[in-house]
Amino acid sequence: MRLIFIRLGFLLATLVASLHVAAASRLWTLTGVRFASFAGDTQVASGYFSYDDATRTISNWNVHVDSPDVRLDAFTYLPSNSRVSVSQSAAGVTPTLVLSATTGMPGKYLEMRQLELTPLAALDGSNATVSLDTLSSREYFPSLVPPRGRSIKAGSLALAVVPPPVVIVQVDEFYHAGLRHYFMTADAADRLALDTGVYSGWVRTGESFKAYAQGSNPDASVKPVCRFYSAPFIETEFGVASSGGVDSHFFTADADECTNVFEYCCGYWVLENDNAFTIDLPDKATGACPAGTIPVYRLWNQRTDSNHRYTTRATIKAHMLAAGYLAEGYGPDGVVMCAVQ
């Protein structure tokens, strides 16, 4: 009798252990995921997410999709700007993983999108690579009139051993005396081009602040920073116009503001990067930043050659206000971002 109990105890322990393994959250990376495009160009999705096959829950996602066309911008799905769900159709063998986001203003400039990924096999760790079902995997845009989507024509999910590292980057400021414009960048290629005179006239101011690199996901609060550019001349269907462009960049970590600029100013402000770096947003009512971060202020020159300066220093903010700049941002102090301390 005792031997039977020992065997039962061993079987129970083995069952509990197997359930524990099955319930583990595993990291999956998008590999070779490409969208079908009528334009013939290559549109891809990349990134990663954690998925628990036992509980069917998604966590810690960071997935980037290219821009479908001029009507919709590129987008990075993060916990801070999107939500996740898992659906199971009656005919489906495996569930569909859904990432959804809504940005912009109600009405004309509202943007709704959802990325739907259906694997052909269970994401339980038994397969290191799982192909996507190209019949049901897609990105869908319900806010368009009429609603439409783009299907995924190829790609798979690959099991990752370790999550991507959290990388802190330095955002450096440059100034052009001729234009009287400021510019900031976290990109090493940008810094090299500006330092070596590829783009002449730019010099470092010595000012900088810290943020997180693309792909870093330290917590659920950080948001991607959109980077826009307005060229000095705007090309039209009748030739090249000498007005409209300001030869300047604009940055925002607010997904709604990013969508509004893209929709309202398309043709004047071109989205260069939907995720130049990631950073926290302040409380929109108070302007307060989360613990471990410091305020970033945005100052606008109020000129036709629109340009903004971003700084963490209250003294610089006061100096720019005295020079005729206007403070923009949230709360009484006008805070637009929260840099890593």
Phi, psi and omega in degrees: 000319181296324180297322178296317179296321179297317179295318178297319178297320179294317179297320179295318179296320179295319179296315179299318180296318180293323177295322180297318179295318182295331183273002182291143176275124184247146180269128179238138178248143177282127185234121177062029182279119183231142178266150171287133184227129177290335181284345178089352179275168183269122176240129188232165171234141181213168178127205185205166174201159174257139183222133176257109185291332181286316181264352182054055178233145180250141177214163172050057182262148178208090188234126181253138175234141176291163177291130178292318183193190184290346182274340183227140183272167170293160186207146174242115178283119177229161177303334183281340184234007182209171178230164184232154176206164178231123182242151180232116178279161182297325183267347185285140176276321179242153180286159176261130179267127187238127173248124185235145178214144175228122181223168177091197182254146175304138181108224187298325187257022175275131180239120177240134180211151175213133179263122184245118182242119178245109178284154180275351177217164181295143178267057183258006179091355180286339176237131180286335178225131180233122179288153177271146176283109184285351178278337183232353178274132184192173164245130187242143183236087184289344182276347178286153178241110355283161178300146178207176180209179175228130184276156174269121185265347180196157175139166180210174175246129182247135180288126181259146181279314181229151178288156176301145181290153174275118185243126175266132179243158177260129178261110186262147181256141176234159180223141177245110185294325180293318180275339189058044181243149174252153178212144177230152180205147173252005187266128182295323179294322176300311183300317180296316181296322180285321180292328184264002175085011175302319170251101190288153174096350183265135177227152177289142175269345185090355180269148179195167169212170186252145177214190178253147181286162172306139178088341178282138182221071186294330178200186185275004187258335186292148185234149177287143179260120177282139177239118179250156175222137173244115182291160180295334178231137180255122180282134178241176179291346180258007182131214182250123180271146181265002180235167178102314179280152182232000181052057185210162177248156177222138182234141174209142176259001180269116183300324179294315180294322178299313179296319181296317178295317180298315183285314187280328186249016182302130184104331176256315175246114182261132179287111177277324184203126179277353182212070180292324171193173179242149187200164178276152171260149174283170170297126187290339180274319187253339185081005182287139179264153177295162177300141179085007179229164179231152184294143169246125181261147177242124181243132182253137185283349178060030179246167178294330173273069189308129179210148181237149172242138180243129183211153175261356185264125178295328180293320177292319177303313180298320179297317181292323177297320179293334180274004176103005177283159180246132178284135176236147177143193186256149179075177183294337182266356179065066180256130182251335179214171178228108185281156176295131183283000000 
